[in-house]
Structures are given as structure tokens and as C-alpha cells.
Amino acid sequence: MTLVPVVPDTLVWAGGARVRWAREGEVLWLRLNEVSTQTRIYKHTLDRFFRHEFRAWRPRWGDFTVEILVELLPGLPRVDLDNVAKAVLDGIKGALFFDDHQVARLVVERAEGPVEQVTIRVSQRGAPT
């Protein structure tokens, strides 16, 4: 059973090799081509992405929902999801919202997939979807 995020087939993905993005109304989707528990990896990758490739979203105040799906190849060692979540939140903090305390709902799930990747769905609570 997959809880989060269910990626709609209608999304049109853009971006480069390391970070791809899509928008669905006021919902922002990010797809990272690497799985890591190290904050510096996502912080560097996402900082570069938000400064150079994606400027359509500025940090906002209010509560947010963040859903993270970590896909791993079958047979590879599992990762600690809490560390992946913290690394992702540190990477998007300052670009999508101002501080971690704005995350009112956080859901993280691990699943087997055809490639290693992290899919992130970020939405502001109360905003139209």
C-alpha cells in the first residue's frame, strides 16, 4: 500500500538530471535522483536548484504538508527514513517555507522502485490545490 505521494500521470516534469520539478496548482513536486541521509547533499543540490533553475516559488509563511517517497532498488540496504526526511526538510527550508516548524504534516514512506529516487510533494495547508 503506497500512502504518499501518489504521483499523478498528468504531471509535466521539467528540470535537469539531479532535480526535476512539476507543479499541480499550488502543489510543488520535486524528484531527486539520489537517496541520501546526509543533509549537506540535499542542501547543496536543492540550494543550487532553487537559486539557478527554479525561481517560481518564494518562501511563504503558514503551515505546510510535506510528503516524501523514498524509492530504493530491491536488495539494497535500507536507509533511516527519519534521517532522509530531516535532510530533505533542511534542503527545502528557506526556499519553500522559512522554517521547519511550519511543517504541520510530514509523511515519509519507503518503497521498492525501478530507480533510486526521492519524490517530494509540498503544499501549503489551506491553499487551493
Protein Blocks (a to p, Z undefined) as FASTA:
>chain_A
ZZbdcddfkbcceddfklccddehjaccdddfbdcfbfklmmmmmmmmmmmmmckbccde
ddddddddddddehiacddfklmmmmmmmmmgojlmmbfklpmbdcddddddfbdcdddd
dddehiaZZ
